[in-house]
Amino acid sequence: LSGAADVSVTGKVAAGGIFDLALDGTATDLRLGVPQLNGLLAGETTLGGRVARDTEGFRTDGFRLANPQLEITSSGQLTTLGASDIVFDARLADLGVLDPQLSGAMTATGRAAGTGRRIALTAAVEVPEGRLMERDLTGARIGFDGTLDGTNVAGALRGGATFGGEPITIAADLESTEALKALRDLAVEIATEHPDEGLLDIGHGRSMMRLQIETAVVASGVGAA
């Protein structure tokens, strides 16, 4: 990490990863050491709000990181001992800052809410209009609805977009535990105006290409399909 910072940090830090910090200030041209990410923090970045972690969980209160390229906000708490309700919002002004083959604004939202160990998770990433590999991308959205149980995550991914003028839909089930990372029943459907052998005719001069993979698993660092 490099760059210049003028940030006031007040609060406490203790052993075991315990902290409770209030942040207020600016940083200039921070670099993360990853070329693809350095552009995210170029120029002046403001930082404010409160972040805390203790034996009961994690909390944010009015947290905000913002610059012309990127804005991230969060408030709420995540705990296994009582009620959890934490939200985050993120905005990226132009995906081109990550890769020159991409363009368009992106937003991401998420919420974790529930009581006790089992917590409902929802998240969505959207690109209303942009370009990918020199083709138009419109109405792109992928959402996740699932649960967090301790460190285990499970749920459904659903999404779609119009890419190069052709509708695409994506669906899959996700499972992540300490021993298992699995993407199940992955299905990708593309409606195209360019029929070819093996495509399903759906009428009106269009065809449907369907790809389905029942299970893709990575367990203990070993891949299997």
C-alpha positions in Angstrom: 0.0 0.0 0.0 1.4 3.4 -1.0 0.2 7.0 -1.4 -0.5 9.9 0.9 -3.1 10.0 3.7 -4.4 12.6 6.1 -6.9 10.5 8.1 -7.9 10.9 11.7 -8.4 7.5 13.4 -9.7 7.4 17.0 -10.8 4.4 19.0 -9.2 1.3 20.2 -7.4 -1.8 18.9 -7.0 -5.0 21.0 -5.6 -8.5 20.6 -7.5 -11.1 18.7 -8.6 -8.7 15.9 -10.7 -6.6 18.2 -11.1 -2.9 17.1 -13.5 0.0 17.3 -12.4 2.9 15.1 -13.8 6.2 13.9 -12.4 7.4 10.6 -12.3 10.9 9.1 -10.0 12.2 6.4 -8.7 12.0 2.9 -6.1 10.0 1.0 -4.4 10.7 -2.3 -3.4 8.3 -5.0 -3.4 5.2 -2.9 -2.0 2.1 -4.6 -2.9 -1.4 -3.5 0.0 -3.2 -5.3 -2.4 -4.8 -7.7 -2.2 -3.0 -11.1 -5.8 -3.8 -12.0 -7.1 -2.2 -8.8 -4.8 0.8 -8.5 -7.1 3.0 -10.6 -9.9 2.6 -8.1 -8.2 4.9 -5.5 -6.6 7.3 -7.9 -7.0 11.0 -7.0 -8.5 12.1 -3.7 -10.4 9.6 -1.6 -12.5 10.6 1.4 -13.0 8.2 4.3 -15.4 8.5 7.2 -17.6 6.7 9.6 -17.1 3.9 12.2 -16.1 0.3 11.9 -15.9 -2.1 14.8 -15.3 -5.8 15.5 -15.6 -7.6 18.8 -16.5 -11.0 20.3 -20.1 -10.4 19.4 -19.6 -9.5 15.7 -18.9 -6.7 13.2 -20.5 -3.3 13.0 -20.4 -0.3 10.7 -21.9 3.1 11.3 -22.1 5.6 8.5 -19.0 4.1 6.9 -18.2 5.8 3.5 -15.2 5.6 1.1 -15.6 7.8 -1.9 -13.8 9.3 -4.9 -14.7 10.1 -8.5 -14.4 6.4 -9.5 -15.7 4.5 -6.5 -18.1 4.9 -3.6 -18.8 2.4 -0.9 -21.2 2.9 2.1 -22.3 0.6 4.9 -24.2 0.7 8.2 -25.5 -2.0 10.5 -24.3 -5.0 12.5 -23.6 -8.7 11.9 -23.7 -10.9 14.9 -24.6 -14.5 15.9 -25.7 -13.4 19.4 -28.8 -11.4 18.5 -30.4 -9.5 15.6 -28.3 -8.8 12.6 -29.0 -6.2 9.9 -26.2 -4.7 7.9 -26.4 -3.2 4.4 -23.8 -2.0 1.9 -23.9 -0.1 -1.4 -21.2 0.4 -3.9 -20.9 2.4 -7.1 -18.2 2.2 -9.8 -18.4 5.1 -12.2 -16.8 3.2 -15.1 -15.7 -0.5 -15.3 -13.0 0.7 -17.7 -10.9 1.6 -14.6 -10.5 -2.2 -14.1 -10.1 -3.4 -17.7 -10.0 -1.4 -20.9 -12.2 -4.0 -22.6 -15.1 -3.0 -20.2 -17.1 0.2 -19.9 -20.2 1.4 -18.1 -21.3 2.2 -14.6 -21.8 -0.6 -12.1 -23.7 -0.7 -8.8 -23.7 -3.3 -6.1 -26.0 -3.7 -3.1 -26.3 -6.2 -0.3 -28.0 -6.9 3.0 -27.5 -9.5 5.7 -30.4 -9.7 8.2 -31.7 -12.2 10.7 -31.5 -13.4 14.3 -29.0 -15.9 15.7 -26.6 -18.0 13.7 -28.7 -18.4 10.5 -28.9 -15.1 8.5 -30.5 -14.2 5.2 -28.3 -12.8 2.5 -29.3 -10.8 -0.5 -27.1 -9.1 -3.1 -27.3 -7.7 -6.6 -24.8 -6.3 -9.1 -26.1 -4.2 -12.0 -24.7 -2.7 -15.2 -27.5 -0.8 -16.9 -25.6 0.0 -20.0 -22.0 -0.6 -21.1 -19.7 -2.5 -23.4 -17.8 -5.8 -23.1 -15.2 -7.0 -25.6 -16.4 -4.3 -28.1 -20.1 -5.4 -27.9 -23.0 -3.6 -26.3 -24.1 -4.8 -22.8 -27.5 -3.6 -21.5 -29.7 -4.5 -18.6 -27.1 -6.7 -16.9 -28.0 -7.9 -13.5 -27.0 -10.8 -11.3 -28.6 -11.4 -7.9 -27.9 -13.7 -5.0 -30.5 -14.9 -2.4 -29.3 -17.3 0.3 -28.2 -17.8 3.9 -25.2 -17.4 6.0 -24.8 -20.0 8.8 -21.6 -19.4 10.7 -19.0 -19.3 7.9 -21.1 -21.4 5.5 -22.9 -19.7 2.6 -25.6 -21.3 0.4 -28.1 -19.9 -2.1 -29.2 -19.2 -5.6 -27.6 -17.0 -8.3 -29.9 -15.6 -11.0 -29.1 -13.1 -13.7 -29.4 -11.9 -17.2 -28.4 -9.3 -19.8 -28.6 -8.4 -23.4 -25.2 -8.9 -24.9 -24.5 -7.8 -28.5 -28.3 -7.6 -29.0 -28.9 -11.2 -27.8 -30.7 -12.0 -24.5 -28.7 -14.1 -22.0 -29.9 -15.7 -18.7 -27.8 -17.3 -16.1 -28.8 -19.5 -13.1 -26.8 -21.5 -10.6 -26.9 -22.7 -7.0 -23.9 -21.8 -4.8 -22.5 -23.6 -1.7 -19.4 -22.6 0.2 -18.1 -24.3 3.4 -14.7 -24.7 4.9 -14.3 -28.1 3.1 -16.4 -27.5 -0.1 -16.9 -24.9 -2.7 -19.6 -25.9 -5.2 -21.5 -24.3 -8.1 -24.4 -26.6 -8.9 -26.9 -26.7 -11.8 -25.2 -23.9 -13.7 -27.5 -23.0 -16.7 -26.7 -20.4 -19.4 -29.3 -19.7 -22.1 -28.7 -17.5 -25.1 -31.4 -16.5 -27.6 -29.8 -15.7 -30.9 -30.8 -14.6 -34.4 -28.1 -16.7 -35.8 -29.4 -20.3 -35.9 -26.9 -23.1 -36.0 -27.0 -26.9 -35.8 -27.8 -28.1 -32.3 -29.8 -25.0 -31.3 -33.4 -25.1 -30.2 -35.8 -23.3 -32.5 -38.0 -21.0 -30.5 -39.7 -19.3 -33.4 -39.7 -15.7 -34.8 -36.4 -16.3 -36.5 -34.6 -17.0 -33.2 -33.0 -20.0 -31.6 -32.0 -20.8 -28.1 -28.6 -22.2 -27.1 -28.7 -23.9 -23.7 -25.6 -24.9 -21.6 -26.2 -26.8 -18.4 -23.5 -28.2 -16.0 -24.9 -30.2 -13.1 -22.1 -29.6 -10.7 -18.8 -27.9 -10.5 -16.9 -28.5 -7.3 -13.7 -27.4 -5.6 -13.0 -29.3 -2.4 -9.9 -29.0 -0.3 -8.1 -27.3 -3.2 -8.9 -30.1 -5.6 -11.1 -29.5 -8.6 -13.7 -31.9 -9.9 -16.6 -31.7 -12.3 
